[in-house]
Amino acid sequence: MSEDDLASFRRWILAVLDTIAADPLHQVRYLRDAGVGVDELLLELDDAVVTAQARWRDKLLLRHELNLIELVGAHVDAMTESSAPLWTEEALAETTEWRELRQLATDVRTELARSWLEVGSTTVLVDGTTIRTEADLHDLLAHRLNFGPHYAATLEALWRRLSSDLSRPVELVWRASTTSRRLLGAETFDRIRSVLTSVAARDARFTVRFE
């Protein structure tokens, strides 16, 4: 496996965990846009666990990294065996099982990112299929980058936070950006893109990539 392939595998694992760790509102929007049921949120995790086991056998994954991924898989297995009504949109927001799974996925993602990325760096993955309004993006970034309760949620405030209030380095990867441009409208998307790229142009320790 080439270095690019390994990097792609790691990004995929982090993206799978991001989907599981996302707040219920974003998860429901994702499911409705895709036209699938709640259980679909977890199907890709099964693939992630199997692939991670293969990477470990190929000596491309450390044992403790595999253990972390399998820990999330084991939690999901316990949920599928439960008799509780967990597979509705309401359950995503209301049940302890889903809250615990989100927290576990968040913790595992953080630990894996520390193992795989530059020490002290932060990578934020934006799923373009879930960003339907500017407010959706502000909510996501405020959560991922810990902007706190006083964040104004405007593009001006975003520029200020990204320019001066964050520990560096930070990488922002916006997946399905063409979908976002369609959902947001070209004008709104281009204004957001301009803010992000202007910060990146001023500081090499902040990078943004649109996929």
C-alpha positions as CSV (number, residue, x, y, z in Angstrom):
1,M,0.0,0.0,0.0
2,S,1.4,3.4,-1.0
3,E,1.6,6.3,1.4
4,D,-1.3,8.0,-0.4
5,D,-3.5,4.9,-0.1
6,L,-2.7,4.7,3.6
7,A,-3.5,8.4,4.1
8,S,-6.8,7.8,2.2
9,F,-7.6,4.8,4.5
10,R,-7.0,6.9,7.6
11,R,-9.2,9.8,6.3
12,W,-11.9,7.3,5.5
13,I,-11.8,5.9,9.1
14,L,-12.0,9.4,10.6
15,A,-14.9,10.3,8.3
16,V,-16.8,7.1,9.3
17,L,-16.3,8.1,13.0
18,D,-17.3,11.7,12.2
19,T,-20.7,10.4,10.8
20,I,-21.3,8.4,14.0
21,A,-20.2,11.3,16.2
22,A,-22.3,13.9,14.5
23,D,-25.2,15.6,16.3
24,P,-28.7,14.1,15.8
25,L,-29.8,17.0,13.6
26,H,-27.0,16.4,11.1
27,Q,-27.6,12.6,11.2
28,V,-31.3,13.0,10.4
29,R,-30.6,15.3,7.5
30,Y,-28.0,12.9,6.1
31,L,-30.5,10.0,6.4
32,R,-33.3,11.9,4.8
33,D,-31.1,13.2,1.9
34,A,-29.9,9.6,1.3
35,G,-33.4,8.1,1.7
36,V,-32.2,5.4,4.1
37,G,-33.0,4.2,7.5
38,V,-31.2,4.8,10.8
39,D,-29.3,1.5,10.7
40,E,-27.5,2.7,7.6
41,L,-25.5,5.1,9.8
42,L,-23.7,2.1,11.1
43,L,-23.2,-0.1,8.1
44,E,-20.1,1.6,6.9
45,L,-18.6,1.0,10.4
46,D,-18.8,-2.7,9.8
47,D,-16.7,-2.2,6.6
48,A,-14.3,0.0,8.6
49,V,-13.7,-2.7,11.3
50,V,-13.1,-5.4,8.7
51,T,-10.7,-3.2,6.7
52,A,-8.9,-2.1,9.8
53,Q,-8.3,-5.8,10.8
54,A,-6.9,-6.4,7.3
55,R,-4.6,-3.4,7.6
56,W,-3.4,-4.6,11.0
57,R,-2.6,-8.1,9.6
58,D,-0.6,-6.3,6.9
59,K,1.3,-4.4,9.7
60,L,-0.1,-1.1,8.5
61,L,-2.1,-0.4,11.7
62,L,-0.9,-0.6,15.3
63,R,-2.6,-3.0,17.7
64,H,-3.9,-0.2,19.9
65,E,-5.3,1.7,16.8
66,L,-7.2,-1.5,15.8
67,N,-8.4,-1.9,19.4
68,L,-10.0,1.6,19.3
69,I,-11.8,0.9,16.1
70,E,-13.0,-2.5,17.3
71,L,-14.2,-0.8,20.6
72,V,-16.7,1.3,18.6
73,G,-17.7,-1.8,16.6
74,A,-18.4,-3.7,19.8
75,H,-20.6,-0.9,21.1
76,V,-22.6,-1.0,17.9
77,D,-22.9,-4.8,18.1
78,A,-24.3,-4.5,21.6
79,M,-26.9,-1.9,20.3
80,T,-28.0,-4.3,17.5
81,E,-28.6,-7.0,20.1
82,S,-30.6,-4.7,22.3
83,S,-34.4,-5.0,22.5
84,A,-34.7,-1.2,22.9
85,P,-36.3,0.8,20.1
86,L,-33.1,2.3,18.8
87,W,-33.7,2.5,15.1
88,T,-35.9,5.6,14.7
89,E,-35.0,9.3,14.2
90,E,-36.4,10.0,17.6
91,A,-34.0,7.5,19.2
92,L,-31.0,9.2,17.7
93,A,-31.7,12.3,19.9
94,E,-33.3,10.7,22.9
95,T,-31.6,7.4,23.8
96,T,-28.7,6.9,26.1
97,E,-27.3,4.3,23.7
98,W,-26.9,6.7,20.9
99,R,-25.4,9.4,23.2
100,E,-22.9,7.0,24.5
101,L,-22.0,5.9,21.0
102,R,-21.5,9.5,19.8
103,Q,-19.2,10.2,22.8
104,L,-17.2,7.0,22.2
105,A,-16.8,7.7,18.5
106,T,-15.7,11.3,19.3
107,D,-13.1,10.0,21.8
108,V,-11.8,7.3,19.4
109,R,-11.6,9.7,16.5
110,T,-9.6,12.2,18.7
111,E,-7.2,9.4,19.8
112,L,-6.7,8.1,16.2
113,A,-6.1,11.6,14.9
114,R,-3.4,12.1,17.5
115,S,-1.7,8.9,16.3
116,W,-2.0,9.6,12.6
117,L,-1.6,13.4,12.3
118,E,1.1,15.9,13.3
119,V,1.2,16.3,17.1
120,G,-1.0,19.2,18.1
121,S,-2.8,19.4,14.7
122,T,-6.5,19.4,14.2
123,T,-8.4,18.1,11.1
124,V,-12.0,19.1,10.6
125,L,-14.0,17.0,8.1
126,V,-17.0,18.8,6.6
127,D,-19.6,16.5,5.0
128,G,-21.0,18.6,2.2
129,T,-24.1,16.6,1.9
130,T,-25.2,17.8,5.4
131,I,-24.4,21.5,4.9
132,R,-27.7,23.0,3.7
133,T,-27.4,26.4,5.2
134,E,-24.7,28.8,6.4
135,A,-25.9,28.1,10.0
136,D,-25.2,24.4,9.5
137,L,-21.5,25.2,8.8
138,H,-21.3,27.5,11.8
139,D,-22.8,24.9,14.1
140,L,-20.3,22.2,12.9
141,L,-17.2,24.4,13.1
142,A,-18.2,25.8,16.5
143,H,-18.6,22.3,17.8
144,R,-15.4,20.8,16.2
145,L,-13.2,23.8,17.1
146,N,-14.7,24.7,20.5
147,F,-15.7,28.3,19.6
148,G,-17.7,28.5,22.9
149,P,-21.1,30.0,23.7
150,H,-20.3,33.6,22.6
151,Y,-19.5,32.8,19.0
152,A,-21.5,35.2,16.8
153,A,-22.0,32.7,13.9
154,T,-21.3,35.1,11.1
155,L,-18.7,35.0,8.4
156,E,-16.9,37.9,10.0
157,A,-16.8,36.2,13.3
158,L,-15.6,33.0,11.6
159,W,-12.8,34.8,9.9
160,R,-11.7,36.3,13.2
161,R,-11.8,33.0,15.0
162,L,-9.9,31.1,12.3
163,S,-7.3,33.9,11.9
164,S,-6.3,34.4,15.5
165,D,-8.2,32.3,18.1
166,L,-7.1,28.7,17.2
167,S,-4.2,26.6,18.1
168,R,-2.3,25.6,15.0
169,P,-2.0,23.7,12.7
170,V,-5.6,23.2,11.5
171,E,-6.7,21.4,8.3
172,L,-10.2,21.7,7.0
173,V,-11.3,19.1,4.5
174,W,-14.7,19.9,2.8
175,R,-16.0,16.8,1.2
176,A,-18.8,16.8,-1.5
177,S,-18.2,20.5,-1.9
178,T,-20.1,20.6,-5.2
179,T,-23.1,19.3,-3.3
180,S,-22.7,22.0,-0.7
181,R,-22.6,24.6,-3.5
182,R,-25.9,23.4,-4.9
183,L,-27.6,23.2,-1.5
184,L,-26.3,26.5,-0.2
185,G,-26.5,28.4,-3.5
186,A,-23.5,29.5,-5.4
187,E,-23.3,33.0,-3.8
188,T,-23.4,31.8,-0.2
189,F,-21.0,28.9,-0.9
190,D,-18.5,31.2,-2.7
191,R,-18.6,33.7,0.2
192,I,-17.8,31.0,2.7
193,R,-15.1,29.6,0.4
194,S,-13.6,33.1,0.2
195,V,-13.4,33.4,4.0
196,L,-11.7,30.0,4.3
197,T,-9.2,30.5,1.5
198,S,-8.3,34.0,2.7
199,V,-7.3,32.6,6.1
200,A,-5.3,29.9,4.4
201,A,-3.5,32.5,2.3
202,R,-2.4,34.4,5.3
203,D,-1.3,31.5,7.4
204,A,0.4,28.3,6.1
205,R,-0.6,26.5,9.3
206,F,-4.2,26.7,8.3
207,T,-5.1,24.7,5.3
208,V,-8.4,24.1,3.5
209,R,-9.1,21.5,0.8
210,F,-12.3,21.2,-1.2
211,E,-13.1,17.7,-2.6
